[in-house]
C-alpha cells in the first residue's frame, strides 16, 4: 500500500516514467494505478487526441509499440493503456526492444493481471531500468481486515472488528469485491460512522448471527446448541455457506489453537503477534484452548482433514453436504 501511495504521489507531481508495467495476482491495485494515470496525466482537452486504451486480446506487441512511438498532438505526453495485457503472455518478451529505448513523450501502461513476467529474463531487467515495475501481490487472509480498516480510515469511517471479519469470511481476499461492498456502505452511511455487523447484515446480506465466524466462536466456547443452530442454517442455505469454506476456516482455527498451546508466552499481546490475529479476538482463542486441550485439538485437525476430502466429494458422493457438516460438528464437540 505504501508503494502505491508513492507511485500516486510521483504521478501527481509529474514525476512520470515512460512505462508502467503493473503485474501480479491482485488486480485491485493494478486497476487503481492504471485508472489514476488515465484520469490525471492528461487534461480533458488533451485526452481526445493523446489517450488510447487497447486490449491485449485485440492487439499484438508490435501494435502496442507502433502506437507508443507516435508523438503527442498539442500536448507534452500521450498515454497508451493496455488492459488485459496478460493475454499477450506468449509474446510479451518482444516488448524488450521498446523497453530499452522507450518514447520519452509516451506514458505506456501495461495491465498484466493475475500473473507476472519472468524476472530472470531481459524484459523485466530493462523495464526496471527505464520504467516502473509494480507487482501487486495477494494479501494473506489475516492481512485483509487491517487493509479494510486502513481503506475506511482514509474515507473517514471506522469498522468494528467483527464486521471486518464478516467481510473477509464472506468475500475472501478479493480486494475488488470487498472495495465494491465498502463503497456501497459509504453511499448509505454518513462519514464518521463505525460500520457494525448490523450494517453488514442489512446492506450486504451477510448474517451477523449465522456465519463461519460465529460458528468458530460457538465451537470454541463448546456451545453445542448454538453450533448446531448455525450448522442447520448452513444446511438450509448451502449456496451461501459452502462446506468446503467452513472446513477450511475451522482447519485454520484449530491449527492456530495448536500453535497457541505451544506458546510459552500466552499474554494477549504475544498471542496476537504469534497467531497474526487482531487482539480483539485473543480471548476467543484463550477460551477455546481451555475447552480443547492439545490432544483434542490434534484429533480435531485430523478429523477436519478427513472431512475436507469428503466435502470435495471423495468417498461421500451420496451424502448431502449439510448432513456431512452436522456429522463433523458432532465429532468436534464430542
HELIX and SHEET records of a PDB file:
HELIX    1   1 UNK A    2  UNK A   12  1                                  11    
HELIX    2   2 UNK A   27  UNK A   40  1                                  14    
HELIX    3   3 UNK A   44  UNK A   50  1                                   7    
HELIX    4   4 UNK A   61  UNK A   68  1                                   8    
HELIX    5   5 UNK A   85  UNK A   88  5                                   4    
HELIX    6   6 UNK A   92  UNK A   95  5                                   4    
HELIX    7   7 UNK A   96  UNK A  100  1                                   5    
HELIX    8   8 UNK A  122  UNK A  130  1                                   9    
HELIX    9   9 UNK A  141  UNK A  154  1                                  14    
HELIX   10  10 UNK A  161  UNK A  171  1                                  11    
HELIX   11  11 UNK A  175  UNK A  188  1                                  14    
HELIX   12  12 UNK A  197  UNK A  204  1                                   8    
HELIX   13  13 UNK A  212  UNK A  220  1                                   9    
HELIX   14  14 UNK A  224  UNK A  236  1                                  13    
HELIX   15  15 UNK A  243  UNK A  261  1                                  19    
HELIX   16  16 UNK A  268  UNK A  275  1                                   8    
HELIX   17  17 UNK A  279  UNK A  281  5                                   3    
HELIX   18  18 UNK A  282  UNK A  291  1                                  10    
HELIX   19  19 UNK A  294  UNK A  311  1                                  18    
HELIX   20  20 UNK A  321  UNK A  333  1                                  13    
SHEET    1   A 5 UNK A  51  UNK A  55  0                                        
SHEET    2   A 5 UNK A  78  UNK A  83  1                                        
SHEET    3   A 5 UNK A 106  UNK A 113  1                                        
SHEET    4   A 5 UNK A  19  UNK A  24  1                                        
SHEET    5   A 5 UNK A 132  UNK A 135  1                                        
SHEET    1   B 2 UNK A 158  UNK A 159  0                                        
SHEET    2   B 2 UNK A 194  UNK A 195  1                                        
END                                                                             
